[in-house]
């Protein structure tokens, strides 16, 4: 990770992009931006591991826009050179893609050349040069907003494609032509099957939140989409975590990629105050109600593991006169957008969300994050609490942990390497959790493990049981309970009391009375030819077996009887 203070004007971005960055008030690039933008500008493939809120979207949006502008300018220069015109045209970043003046000049040139047109010549459809794929509608909308902000001084067009809304406006945008398509895999694949999408000219492919697309089952759709993209392309993959499946996909889709990684996923935001309440599963909703009543007008996000659970929470809170709303995959896009706008207002409702729906939410001034259900994966916890304390602000993360979820909670503490403070109050609903297990080093085995028939050390191997004995007396050649302290034992001594020695006869003593029991016989070993190991091998020249049966063929099975075949004449 690059820790240097890198300014945007030193990253070789075009003037139009630098103007847009200055309009946003940005001057210093974040670590992921400083490390990712230069290799992307060079055309290298890249795999980036970065959490939400690190400036990841701008890290691929800025260089992608720059590369498209350079390609457009190059095409214009080549076209002007072919027509014998000077190539000192205005910069592509600031020149409109379809200037009205040039169209009129072209029509006049056609008339002077004798090419009379009875109607206006149809405009050539723009070819899509970049494709951005993301798992959720909210994340697609956020990425599209970034492309609009950074490309506002250019004439680039982008199309936004996702489900949950009518496809009519999206089809029109594709027919009009777009330089960039930003889409969810499902809706994009539907439009591809209908013949509305042409990916044959894609030069840059960006996969954002690849781990989330893996969890949501989008990988088969991604493979079908990528099969329609040219192999000669630049591929960028960004993910918050790097499981083995993502690494395998990167090996399949990327060529010699540059690897960029910011702070590890186990690092939560520094200014997040983390608290846990151990509460029964049935008491969670009452604890949530009491907690929200004490923190009115706070901008709070409550995370539920399931969509059905989110709806139940909202229904209970509304009955308790607490303004709440849920966003998840079953809600329409219009409802989700209205809910998010209300959440950003001065009187925000309590936002109850699932993990998938919350991916890509970029909401400032979130004061509290409540984990109503403890996530099963510790990395998800870090993603959740990352919704608060953004841009240097402070925030609080509260977790409701039931007895069934304690093992998930201990995994979170292990990943983050910190003990989360237990909240005070609400004693009528909470309980005291058992202490966390202490990781102790494994004890060394005492003494020297005796060899078969050899002496055993004092107490050595006492915890290892013989495969024939159920006693705790000792293992092979070890005595941990009989005779004197670690008396030598001969053979397979496995005493369970006094004695513990084995005479030369090979019988086993069990206790002080000297009662002996014979050693259980071992089952004969099987041969590959199906006969016992101690029997004489059959040879072609040897004597016939006693049962006068033919020699075994090696499989030990009776040969199949041939069926008689009768011809029907």
N, C-alpha and C positions, 0 to 999 in steps of 0.2 A: 504494500500500500504506500502510495506517495504521500509523504507528510509535508512536502514543500508548499509554500504559498504560491500558487500558480494563478496568474491573471488570465482572463479570457483572451485579451488582445495578444497574448503570446502563443496561442494555440492554432494560429494560421486559419482562423475562420474568416469568412467573407464580411465585407462592410455591412451588408444588410443584416446579417446575423448579429454582429456586434452592436448595431443600433438597437435591435430588439432586446438584447441582453441588457444594454444600458437603460432602456425604458423600464425594465423590471427592477432596476436598482442593483443588479448583480455586478460584481467586479472580480471576486476571487472564486475560482472553481473549487468544487468539493473534491475530496480524494478520488472518488470513483470517476468523476468527470475529467480530472487532470490525467488519470492513468488510462482511461478508455478512449478519449477523443483522438489523440495522435495516431494510434494504430488503426482506428476505424477510418480516419482520413486517408491512410496509406492503402486502404482496401483489404486489410488483414481480417481474417475470421477472429472472433473474440468470444470468450466465455467469461461472464462476470458474475461474481457472487456478492450480492449486496442486499441489505435490508431495505424495507420501505422507509422513505423519508431521507434517503442519502443523495438525492439528485440523480437517481438512476435514469429517469425518463429523459432528462436533458442530455445525459451522457450519450444516448444513441440518437436522439432527435436532432441535435445540432449538427453532428457530422453527416447524418443521412441527408438533411436538407442541403448542406454544402455540396455533397457529392452530386446530388441531382442538379443543382444549379450549374455546376461545372460541366456536367454532361450536356445540359441544354445549350450552354454557351458554345461548347465544342461543335455541336450539331449546327448551330447557326453560322458559325465561322466556316464550316465546311460547305454549307449551302451557299453562303455568300461567295466563297471562293469559286464554286462551280459556276455561279452566274456572273462571274467577273466583277463582283461588287467588293468594295473595301470591307475589311473585317473589323474595323474599329467601331463596333456597335456598342451601345450602352451595356453595362454589366447585366448579365442575365438575372442577377439577384434582384435588381431594381426595375428591370424592364418588364412590361406586361407580356404575358405569354402570347396573346393574340391582339396586338395593337390595331386599333381601327385605321390609323393612317396607312400602315403598311398594307392592309387589305385593300384600301381604295387605290393605293399606288399599283398594287398588283392587277386590279381590274383595269386601270387605265393602260397599263403595259400590255395586257391582253388585247385590248381594243386597238392599240397602235400596231400590234403585230398581226392584226386581221383576224384574231380569234374571238369572234363575237359570241357572247353568252346570252342566252335567252333567260336564264335564271341564275341566282347566286350559286357559286360553287360551294358544295358542302365542305364544312371544315373537317380536316383530318382528326380522327379520334385520338386523344392523347393516349400514349401507352403508359401503363402503370410500371413504375420503376422500383418501388419499394413496397413491401408487404410487412405489416406488423400484426402479429397474432398475440392475443391476450385471453385469459380464461373467463373474465366476467364483463358484463356490460359497463359497470362503473369504471373499471380499469380502462376499458376501451375509450370511454368518454373522457377520462382524465388524460390519456395519451393524445387523443385528438385535440383537446384544449391546449396541450403543450405545443403541438405542431402548429396550431393556429397562432399562438402567441409568438413563437420564434420565427414563423414564416410570414408575419403580417406585412413586412416590407418587401415581400416577393409576390409573384403571381402564381405560386404553386397551389394546387388543389388537392384536397384529401377527401376520401369517402369513408364514412363510418358505417360499419356493418355489424349488427348484432340482432339477436332474437328478442322476442317479447313485444315487438312493434310490427306494424305493417311493412312489407318489403317494397311497396311501390316507390316511395321517395328514394330508397337505397338503389333500386334498379335504375331510376332516372339519373342519379349521380354517377353510376357506373357507365351508363350510355353516354353521358356528357363528357366523360373522360376524367381521370384522376391520376395525379402523379404518385400518390400514396394511398394505399388501402389499409385501414386499421379495423380489425375484425376479430370476432370470436370464431373459433373453428367451425362450430355447428352451422350457423347461418351462412357463413362463407361457402361451406361445402354444398349447402342447399342451392345457393345461387350459381355455383359452378355447375352443378348437375342440370340446371335449367339453361345453361349456356349464356349467362349474363356476365361472367368473369373471364378475363383473359390474362393468364399469368405467364405467358410465353416470353415477356420482355422484362421480367423481374431481374433487377441487378442487386438488390439488398433484401435479405430476409431476416426479420427480427422476431425472436421468440421471447416474450416477456413473461415472467412468473412461470417458468417451465416446470418447476416442481408442483405448482398448483394444478397446472394442466394435466400433469401425470396423475395426481390424486383424483381429479375429476373424470378420468377416463378418456381424455381427448387425444391420447397418443395415436390410436388408429386413424382418427380424422386427420391428425397432423401428417401422418405418413402418406395419406391419399393426397393431401394438398401439396406436400413437398414433391411428390412424384410429378406434378405438373409444372414445377418451377425449373428453370434451366439449371443444369449442373454447374455451369460457369457463373457463379454468383458469390456475393459476400454474405456470410451467415453470422448473425450475432445471437447469442443465447444468454439470457439473464435469469438468475434464479436466486432465491433467498437461501436455499439449502442445496447441498450437492449429494444426494443419495446415489447409490451405485447405478440405479436405472438411468438417472440423468447423465451420468458420466458415459454410459454406454451409448446413449442417444447422441451425445456430443461427439463421441468417436465416430459415429456413423454419418453425421450430418456436417461436421466441421472439418476443415483441412488445416492442420498445423496451427491451431488457434492460439492467440495470446490469452493468457489467464490473468484476470484482474480480480482481486478480492479486497473488500474493505474489512471492517471489524467483524469478527466471527459472529455467527448467529446466536451464540450463547451469551452475548453481551447485551443486556437490556439497556434502555436509556438511563443515563446517569442520574437524572433528576426525577425519577419515578419513585414515589414512596409506596412500598409494597407491604401489604397486610393480608393475613389469612384468618378466616373464622371457620372453626370446625363445627359443623352443624349437620343435623340429620337431613336426609333427602326431603322429608316432608316439611321440615322447618325452614328450608331455604326461602320460600316465597314470602313467609312472614318476616324473616330477617331482612329481605330485600325491601319490603314495604316500610318497615321501621327505619331502615337506613335512608331511603329516599325521602321520607317525611322530614328527616333531620337535615337534609341537604337540598332544600328546594332551590329551583332555578339554576341548578348546576347542569353543565353540559355533559351528560353521562351516556356511555355506551355499555349495554349489558350484552354479554356474549352467551348464546345458547348453542348447545351441540346440534340440535335438530330444528327443523322448521316448525314441526308440531309443537315442540317445547317453547319456541319463541312466541307462537300464537297464544299458548296458554298463559305465559307470563303477561303479555299485553292485556289479555282479557281480565286477569285478576287485578292488575294495576288500575285499569279503567274503572272497575267496580269500586275500587278504593279511592276514586276521585284523583288519580295520578295520571297526568297526560302521558301517554306512551304510544309508540307505533313500532311496527316490526318491518324489517326489510329482509327478504330472502328470495329464493328462486321462484316461489309460487306467486309472488306479487308482480303486478304489471310494471312495465318500465315507467309509465307516467306516474303511478303511485309512488314508486321508489324515488323518482326525481322530486315530487312534491314533498315527500317526507324529509328528504335531505335538505331541501330549501327551508323547511320549517325548523329543522335541527340547527341550521346556521343563524336563525333569527334570535331576537332578544329573549323570547320565551320558548326555549327549545323543549320539545317532548323528550321523554326517555326513549332512546333509540335501542331497540332490541334486535340484534342481528346475529346471523350465523357467520361462521368463519369465511365461507366462500363469498357471501354477499359483501362482507366487509373488506375483502381484498381490493386494494386500489383506492379506498376512501382517503381523500386528502382533506381533512377537516381541521382547521386550526382551532386552538383554544378548547380542546376537549379536556375537561378538568378531571373526570373520573372514568376508569374502565373497571367494570365488574365482571369477573369470571363466574357466572352463575353455575356453569358446569366446568369442572377441571378438564382441560383437553388431555387426550390420551398421549399426544406427542409433545414433548417439552418445547420444541421449536415453535409450535403454534402459540404457546403462552407468550413467548417473546414477541411474536408478531402482534398479538392482541394488545399487550401493554404498550407497544410502540405507537398506538394511536394517540396516546397522551404524551405530554412533555416534548412536543415537537418544536423545532426551531429554537432550542434553548430554553423553552418554558418549563414549568414544573407541573407535575400531575400526580395522581394517586391511582394505584391498582389494588383492588380488593378482590379476594378469591373466597368463594364459598366451597368448602371441601367436606364432603360426606365421608363416612367410614369406608365406603366402597372405593373412594377416589384417593385415599391416602397414598397408595403406591404410585399413582400418577403424580401426585404432589411431590413426593420424595424424588421422583425422577427430574422434576423441574428444579428442585434445589441442587441436585447433583449436576445438572447441566449448567446452571448459572453460578454454581460454586458459592452459594451464599444461603444463610438461614433466613427465611422470611419471617418477619415479626408476627406474632399472634395478636390479633385485635383484642381490645378490652371492651367490656360492656356486653349487653345482651346475654347475660348468664342464663336466662330462662330458656334460651334456644340453643346455646352452644355447649360443647363438651370438650374435655381435655384429651388431646390426641396422645397416643403412645409416643415415647421418645424415639427420635430417629436412630436407626442402627448405626453403630460406630464401625467404620471400616478398620478392622484390626488385621495385622499381618498373620498369615497362616503359621501355626506353631511348627517348629522343627521336629522331626521324628527323633525319639530318644534312642540312643544306643546305635549299634550297627545291626542292620538286618542280617540275621543268620542265614547261612546257605542251607540248602537241602541236606539234612543229616549233620550239619555242623553246629557249633555253639551259637547261642543267642546272647546279645548284650542284656544288661539289666533293664527289664521292662521293654526291651526292644520289640517293635512290631506287635505290641499287645493289642492294638486296636484293629489289626488286620485279622480277619477270621479265615479259618481254613475253609476250603470249598466243601469239605465233608462234615465239619463240625459246626454246630450252632452256638457253641460256648464262646465266652469272652476270654478263654484261657490263653490263647496264643496262636500264632501263625505257624508257618513252616519253620521248624527249628527254633521257635521262640516260646518262652514260658513266662506268662504274665499273671500268674495266680497260683501256681503250685510249687511245692518244694521250697527250697531256699530261694533267696532273691536272685532270680535269673539263673537258676541251676541249668547246667548244660543239658540239652535234650537230644536224644538220638533219633534219627529218622524223622518221622512225621509226628512228633509229640504234640498233642493238643489237650493237655490236661485241664480239667475244670475244677480243681481243688488241690488237695495234697497229691503228691506223687508227680504225675505229669511225664513220667519217663516211659519209653517204649522198649520192651524187651526185644531180644533178637528174633523171637518167633514172629514178629510182625503184627501182634495183636495190640489193640488200643485200650488203655486204661481210662476209666471215667470216674474220677472221684477217689476218695481215700480208701474205700472198701476193696479196691482192686478188681471190681467186677469188669470183666472184659466182654467186648462184643466184636464180632468179626468185621473186618473191613468190607464194605459193600463192594460187590464185583463191578468192575467197569464194563460198560457195554462194548461189544466188539466194534472195532473200526470197520467202516464200510470201504470197500474197494470200488474202483470205477466200473468193474465188471459185475457188480452186484453180489459178490461172494464175500464171505468173512475174511478178515485179514490174516487169520492163522491157518487157513486151509491151504492145501497144496495147489499151486497154480496148474491150470490145465494147459497141456501142450498137444500139438497135433500127433506126436509120436508116443505120448504117454499112455498109461492104462486108462480104460474107460471108467467113468464114475460108477459108484455102486448102484445108483438108481437107473443105470443104463440110459440116461437121457443124453441127448447130444450136447456137446460143449456150448457154453454161453457165447454169444456173439459179441459181447461187450456192453450191450445196453441193459442186460438183465431183464428184458421184457420178452414175452412170447411173441413170435413173429405173427403178423396178421395173416389170416387165412384168405387165400385168393378166392374170388368169386368165379363161379363157372360162367362162361360167356357162351351163350347159345345163339346161333345165327337164325334169324327168322327168314326162311326162304319159302 
